[in-house]
């Protein structure tokens, strides 16, 4: 059986923390920023931890555990 390949799009967009959580960037940060207030733009700039529902799908693409 061949080895599972890492999804190259996923490895550019997601990182795993030391405890195995999935870290990702927020969306809505590339354009139409004028109407978003400064507090919201600052918050969107920081990475987020994916929910327990989405994390297993991303981990599968990254080739990590379950």
N, C-alpha and C positions, 0 to 999 in steps of 0.2 A: 504494500500500500504506500503511495507517495506521501510525502510530508504535506501538511496543510500550509499554504502560503499566507503570509500576513497581507491584509488588505492595505495597499499602498496609500489609498486616500485616508483611511482611518488612522494610520500611523502618523500622518502629518497633522491631524486634527485633534487627537486625543492623547493624553498621557496618563499613566497609572501612578497613584500615590504609593507611599511605602506600605500602607495598610490595604492596598488593593482597590481603592475607590478610583473612579474614572473622572479625570479633570478635563474640562472642555471650555472653549471660548463661548461667550454669549453671541447670539445673533443680533440683528438690527444695529450693527455698528459701522456699516460701510457708507451709507448715504442717507439722505433726508434727515440729517442730524440737527438742522436749524430749529425744527419744531420740538425737539426733545430737550427737556431742561437739563441744566448742568449736572444736577444730582443724579439724574437717570443715566446720563452719558458716562459719568464717573463710575457708577455701579456696573454698567455694561462692559467697562474696560477690564474689570477684574475677572479672572476665571471662575467657573462654577463647578460644583460637583454634580454629576449626573444622578438622576433619581434611581432608586432600586429597580424600577421597571425598565429603564433604558440601558442600564449598565451591562446586563448580561449579553445583550445584542452586540454592544461595542467590544466587549471582552472576547466574544467569539471571533469577530473580525480581526482583533489583535492577536488571536491565537493564545489566549491566556485562560487556563482553567475553565470553569463553568461560568 
